[in-house]
Amino acid sequence: MAQFELLENVPFRDPKDGFLKALQILPEHDIVIWKKREIANLLLANKKTDAYQAAIHIMFNFNDTVSITLESKDADEDTLKSLAFEIFHAIIEE
């Protein structure tokens, strides 16, 4: 089982802003959000392709960072790393 965690600074002063942006952006990238914890600014999601299925946890923190954690039985660490950066850039750029 492969895992990857990305911790990066984000331009959101309030974690709620990042949380709301992710809610809007993730479905556009074929990522299915299955649980929201608004009080913790936490999203639990899945991405499924023909090649793999990945569990995704995204949490916006009060220190202007986001933690994106991915786990998959099918994908390797490089695939998860690529997906983590795709998610990160979609959230901060769109």
HUPE-V21805 format. One record per residue. BURIAL is # if it has 24 or more other C-alpha atoms within 12 Angstrom, else .. D_FIRST is the distance of its C-alpha to the first C-alpha in Angstrom with 1 decimal. Layout:
burial;d_first
BURIAL;D_FIRST
BURIAL;D_FIRST
This chain:
burial;d_first
.;0.0
.;3.8
#;6.7
#;10.4
#;13.6
#;17.0
.;20.3
#;23.4
.;27.0
#;28.4
.;32.0
#;32.2
.;34.5
.;33.6
#;29.9
#;31.2
#;32.2
#;28.6
#;27.4
#;30.1
#;29.4
#;25.7
#;26.9
.;29.1
#;27.0
#;23.5
.;24.9
.;26.6
#;23.2
.;22.0
#;19.9
#;20.7
#;21.4
.;21.2
.;22.3
.;24.6
.;25.7
.;28.7
.;29.9
.;26.7
#;26.3
#;22.8
#;21.2
#;18.3
#;17.5
#;15.5
#;15.6
.;15.6
.;16.7
.;17.3
.;14.4
.;11.6
#;11.4
#;10.4
#;11.4
#;13.9
#;15.9
#;19.0
#;21.6
#;24.9
#;26.5
.;30.2
.;30.0
.;29.7
#;26.0
#;23.0
#;19.5
#;16.9
#;13.3
#;10.6
#;7.2
#;5.8
.;4.5
.;7.3
#;7.9
.;7.9
.;8.9
.;12.5
#;12.3
#;11.1
#;13.8
.;16.3
#;15.7
#;16.2
#;19.4
.;20.6
#;20.4
#;22.1
#;24.8
.;25.5
#;26.1
#;28.4
.;30.2
.;31.0
